[in-house]
Amino acid sequence: MKKITLKLKQAALLCVFLVGSASYSQDLVLGFEAGESGGVNGGPFGNGPAPVVEAGTGTNTTQVLKIVGNPAGEPWQGINLNLTSPVNLTTTKTMTMDVFSASAVTFLVKVTGGVGGPAIVAASASHPGGSTWQTISFTFNTPLDGQPAPANGIYNGFVIHTYWAPGATGFFNPTVPTPARTFYVDNLRGPLGTPPVDPAPTVAAPPQPARAPQNVRSIFSNAYTNVATLGYAGDDNSYNTSWCPATTTLVTIAGDQTNKVTGLGCEGVAFQAGRFDATAFTHFHIDFWTASPTANKSFNVKFSNWNNGTQEANAIEFSINNANFLTTPNPGNWYSIDIPLSTFTAINGANRNDLVQFVITSDLGTVYYDNLYLHNTQVLSANEFVKNSVRMYPNPAKEILNIASENTIESIEIYNTLGQRVHEQHSGNDVVNISNLAKGVYILTATSGNQTIRKQFIKE
């Protein structure tokens, strides 16, 4: 009897060892220790509380991520995460994560930033409760929440939606409940992937015509004054809002500042500090670059109008695709898009008296964009442009920038690539001392007469 008991114990230990080995056979792609370079990307979305990194409990006392649900928030609430290392779901579609929860929970997870396959893929994950740490697995092979499947490619982002319902296909059909809940996650694992070579433009976006300030409202362009200084975090004044999973970063292409968007999907731009009445403007313009073939794909743009309120009242949108603007040039070149606003589709009305947000949705993968603005087609004549032009030299510069204009320079501001103002002067002085600036790329804004010019320079 003792021999039989001993053999049973040995068999049980062997099973535990095998299960443990299987759970940790994949590579760690995200943890929450101080040395990790991944982690939370921006604030929560859907009115969910901000997650907190804190010491764990029970069998895991390392740093873990605490996620709390908000029953009064949206059912799709959650957080965006950057993976420390990319995950390769080309062959294996399954990942694992350590989860601790007192009660049984089911939640939705997504991989984002996909290259080589769908940009975003979703999976359902569940923990049985019991106040224990368990390694749970989830497989990205089912279309959930409107996302395609299966996963296939390299992914560098991850989303945790705090809620989901067993058997659900979307957040509203069937209804996903939002009970009070708290759970903890750690040690996200999957097959390690090497980031693929990321194609990028080698030439800058096309130059823009000279337009008087009253004839253009720019959201992102070095050619015109933008309606507000936007950063790359937050939800009020940002090119990279948290309520869309894509990630926007500022890059320089052939000396020109350009926005790079990875993980489309969806990306939102918010400019509450520069919300404006666009009733008098007639056209929308954007230049964007993609390495992806455009057949059967689209690049959708939308403006959100708040009608002087605190949320969207109506919107206008347009789907840019091969039926209209994407037939030429071939992928790998800049598309220069100019669309009459009268051809946009109205959503709950066509008013544009108070534009506050701009949204891109696309399945083209990584895109680069520049010169995002509205205008009324009027451009300055050659004589007007010469009279009002502002020149800056030398560039690059080490200590002194000289500003030349036919009109008096009324004010000068300098911003770094994070959108932070690092220098300001309001005298008529046309000499700017930049000796105290760190080396790098900056934007100088000079106001002269009725014109404001934004120019990029390099501090050596």
N, C-alpha and C positions, 0 to 999 in steps of 0.2 A: 504493500500500500504506500509506503514511503517513497519507493522508487517511482511509482506512478505519479504521485504528487509532485515529486521533483521534476519529472519530465514535463508535467503540465506547466509548472512555473517557468521552466526554461523556454517552453514554447511561447508562453505569454510574453516573456521578456523579449524574445526574438521578434514577435509581432509588433511590440511597441517600438523596437529599434527600427524595423522596416518602415513603419508608418512615419516615424520621426524623420528617417532618412529621406523618404519620398517628399515630405512636407518641405524640407529644406534643400532639395536637390537643385532648385532653380537659383538664379543669381539675385542678390539684393539690388533692387533698382530704386528704392526709396526707404529711408528711415528718418528719424527725427533727432539724431544726436547732433551735438554742436558742430561736428566736422562735416555734416552733410551739406552739400551745396544745393540740393533741391528744396522742396518744401512748399509752403502755401504761396500761391501766386495771386496777390491782390486780396481784396476783401471778399466776404461771402456774398452770395446772390440769393434772390428770392426771399429777402427779409429773414434770413437765417442768422443766428448769432455767430460771431467770429470764433473759429476754432482756437484752442489753446494748447500749446506744447507744454507738458508737465511730466513729472516723474510718475511712472506707472505703479501698479499695485499687484499683489499676488505674485505670480511666477515671473512677471516682467516688470522690473523696477527701473528700466532704462527710460529715456525720454520717449513719450508717446503723444499722439494727437488726440485730444478730447473733443468730441463732436456732440453738440447739444442741439436738439430740434426745437423749433419754435412753432407750437400748435396754431398760432395766429398768422404764421407766415404762409408763403406759397408752397404748394406740395412739391414743387421742383427745387426747393431751396437746397443749397449745398456750397461746395468750395472747389476751386481749381488748384491743382498741385503741379509743380514741376518735378519730373523724375530726375534723380541724381544721375542715372545712366539710362539711355534709351532702351526700350524693350522691343525684341524682334518677334512679332506674331505671324511671321510668314508661314511657318510650319505648325508650331505649337500655338494654339489659341488660348491656352489656360494660364492663369496667373493665380497666386496665392497671397493672402494677407492675414496677419494676426489681428484678431478682434476680441475685445472683452466687452461683455454686456450682462447686466443683471437680468434683463428680460429678453425674450425672443425678439429679434429685429430682422427685417428685410429691407435692404436699401439698394439703390442703383449705382453702378460705377460705369465710367467711360474711359477709354483711352483716346487721346486727342493728338493733334499734330501729325497725323499719319502721312507717311511718304511711301509710295509704292502700292497703296491700296486705299480703302475708304479713309477719309480724314478723321472721322469720329465713329467709334463703335461702342455699343452699350452691352452690359451684362448685369444680371441680377445676383446679389450676394445675400446670404442669410447666416445668422448666428442663433443657436438654440436657446441662449440665455444661460442662467445658472451661475453667474459671476465667476466665470473662468475664462482664461485666455485659450482660444482655439485658433488653429490655422485653417482658415476656410479657403476654398478654391472657387473660381468662377471662370466661365468660358465665354469668349466673345464670338459666338457662332449663331446668334439669334437676333433678328431685327427688332429692337426695342426702342420706344420713344422716338419713332420715326427715323432712326439711324439705320444705314445699310449693314449687312453682315455677309460673310464673316470678316473678322479682322484679317488684314493681309499686308504686312509691311512693317516699317519702323515707326515707333511712337515715342514721343518725349514728354507728353502731358497726361494727366490723370484727373478725373473728376469724381468726387463722391457726392451723390445726391442723398441727403439724409433720410429720405423716405422712398418707399416703393410698395407695391402690393403683389403678393404671390400670384402669378398668372397674368399680371397686367401687361399691356402692350404700350400704354401711354399714361400720362399723369391724370387724364380725365376720363378715360374709358377703359376699364372701369375706374371709378373714383378712387384715388389714392388717399387713405386717411393720414392725418398728421397728429398722432398722439404725442404727449410729452415723452421724450426719450433722451438718454445719454449713453453713448458708447465710445470706445477707445479703439484706435487702430495703430498698427506699427508694422514694420518689416514687410513692405510690399515687394514681392518677388516675381520674376518672370525670366524668360530666356533673354539673355543679354544681347543687345544689338549694337552694331557699329553704325554710327550715323552715316547715311549715304552722302555722297558728294552733292552739295546743295547748289544747283545752277543759280546763277545771279547775273543781272545785267552788267555789261561792261561799259555801257555808255549811259549818260544821264538822260532823263526824260526830255522831251522836246522843249525848246525855249518858248516862252509865252509872249504874246503881244503886249505892248505897253497900253495899260488901261488907266484911266483916271480913277482915283479912290472911290468916287461916288458910283462908278459903273461896275464894281466888282465886290463880292463878299467872299473872302478866301478863308477856308478852314485849315488847309495845309498847303503852303507854297512859299518858296523863297522869292518868287517874282512879285508878290503883293503882300500887303500887311494883313496878317491873319486877324480874325474877329476877336480872338482871345489867345493868351499864352496857355497852351495845353501841355500837360505832362504825360507820363506813361504809367500812371497808377491812379486809382480812385475812380469815382463814378460821376462826378460833377463836371470836371474839366480835364478830360483825358482822351488820348488816342487809343487807350487800351483798357476799356471798362471791364469790370469783373462779371457783368451779366451776359457776356458772350465768351466762349471758351478759347477763342483764338488769342494769340499773343502778338502784339505789335511792338516793334523796336525801331529806333532811329538808326539808320546806317548812312554811309556816304558812298555814293556811286559817281565815279569820275568827278569828284569835287562838289557834288550836289547832294544836299540832304534829302533823304528818301525814306518813306515808311515801309518796313518789311513786315508782312503779316503771315504768320505761320499757324497752321491748325484750322484753317477755314474748313467747314463751317460758317461761323458767324463772328463778326467783330463790330463793336459799337464804339462810336465817337460821341462824346458829350461836350458841349460848349455852353454851359449855363451862364458863364461870365460874359459870353459874347452872343447870346441869343439875339436873333435879328428878324426884322420884317423883310421877307423876300418877295413881297407882292409885286414890286417894280422890276424884278429880274425875270429874264426870259429863257435863259439857257443854263444847263448844268454841264460842268466840264470835269473830267478826270483823266489822267494818264496812268495806265497800269501795265505791268509786265508780268508775264507768266511763262514758265517753261513747259506747261502742260498743254497737250492737244485740246482744242476747244470744242471739238465735235460732241454734241449731245451734253454739253455742260453750259453753265451760265455764271454770270457775275451780276448779282442783283444789288441794287442800291435803293435806299429808302431814307426819306427825311421825315422826322417826327415833329409835328406841329402841336404846341401846347396851348395855343390860344390864350396866352397870358395867364395860364394856370400853373399847376404843380405837377401835371402829368399829361400824357399824350391825349389830345382831343381828336386829332385826325392825322393822316399821313399821306404822302405820295410816294410811289415806288416805280421802278422800271427794271425790267429784266434784260440785261445785255447778253446777247447770245449770237450763235452763228446765223440766225435768221435776220439779224440787223447789223451789228457792228463788229463781230468777231471773225469775219471771213478773211480779212487781211489786216495786218501782216501775219506771217506764220508765227507760231509760238516761238518765244525766244527774242521777240522784238517788242517795242513799246506800242501799245494801243492808245491812240489819242481820241478820246470820246467826247463829243459835244452834242448834247441832246436838248431839244426844246422842252421846256417844263410843261408845255401844254400837252405833250404826248405821254406824260407820266400817268399811271393808274391811281385814281383817288381811293383812299380807304377812309370811310366815314366822312367824306368831304374833301374838297381840294384846296382848302385854305392853306396859306403859307405865310401868315402874318406874324408867326412867332416860332421860328425854327430853333430847336434846342438840341436835337440829336441826329446823327447820321449813322446808318447801319449798312454793313456789307454782308451779304450771305452768298457763298459760292462753294462749288465743289472742285475748284481748280487747284486746290492745295496751296502751296506758298505763292503769294503774289507780292509785288512791290508796287506802291502807288505814289504819285506826286501830283501837284497842281490840282487840288480838290477845291473847287470854288463854283459860285454862281455868278453870272454876268448878264449884261443886257446888250451884248454884241458890239458895243461902241469901243473903239480903240483910239489912242492918241495919234494925231498926225505926226509925221517925221519932225516938223518944226516944234510942235508941242512937246514931243519926247525929249528932244535935245535941250529945250529951254528948261524943262523940269527935272532932267536927270541928275542923279547924285552919284559922284564917283568916289571910290575909296582906294587908297594905295599907301604903302606897298602891301601886297598880299601873296605869300605869307609875310608876317611882320613880327618883330622881336620886342620893340619897346614903344614905338609910336605909330599910330594910324592917322593918316591925313584924309580929311573929308572935303570934297570940293563940290560946290553947287552954285548956280547962278543966283539962287535965293539964299537968304540967311538961314543957317542951320539953327533951328529953334530948340531941339532936344535930341539927345542921343542916348540910347539904351543898348546894353549888350547882354545877351542871354547865352548860357551854356546849353549843352545838348539835353539836359534834364528839364529845360524850360525855366531855370532859375535865373533871375536878373542878378548879374554880377557887377554891373557898372551903370551909372546914370549921371548925366550932366545936362543942365538946362541953359547954360550960357550960349552965346553965339560963337563959342570957340569951335574951330574946325579941326583941332588937333586933339587926339585922344591918347592918353598915356595908358598903355596896356602892360606895363612892365610887371605889375603885381599879379597878372593872370597866369594860371598854370598852362603848360603847353596843351594844345588841343584845338578843336573846332568850335567856333562861336558864331552867333548871329548878331549883327549890328542893325539896329533900327534907327533911322535918322528921319526926323520930320523937318521938311523944308517947304515953306509956302503952304500950299494946299495938298502937298503930296507927302506920303510916308513910304520910305523905301526900306526893304529888308535885304541885307546882303550878308553872305557868309564869308568868314575869313579864318585863317589858320594862324594861331599864335605859336611861334617857334620857340 
